[in-house]
Amino acid sequence: MGILAPWLRAGSLALIATFLIISPAAAQDLSPITNMLTSIGTALTGTLGRALGLVALAAVGILFLTGRMNWIFAGSVVVGLVILFGAATILAGF
């Protein structure tokens, strides 16, 4: 243990010095990432999301019409739309 002790002390001092030096860099502005994620959320719950939901429901309707409906597919489309458009309410509940 005598050989590792100096390395352990030097390593811990280097780690502490690193955290003391980089502390101002940890307070950086994350607004570009926030803006991107907000834009994606707005797109999915806005007009684009409604149009995609309409196309998905139309596809389910056409499959029902032709008699080739897979019930698991229909259920996944409905559950996906409920989660997509109810996401704000679900998150507000947490």
Buried (B, 14 or more C-beta within 10 A) or exposed (E): EEEEEEEEEEEEEEEEEEEEEEEEEEEEEEEEEEEEEEEEEEEBBEEEBBEBBEEBBEEBEEBEEEEEBEEEBBEEBEEEBEEBBEEEEEEEEE
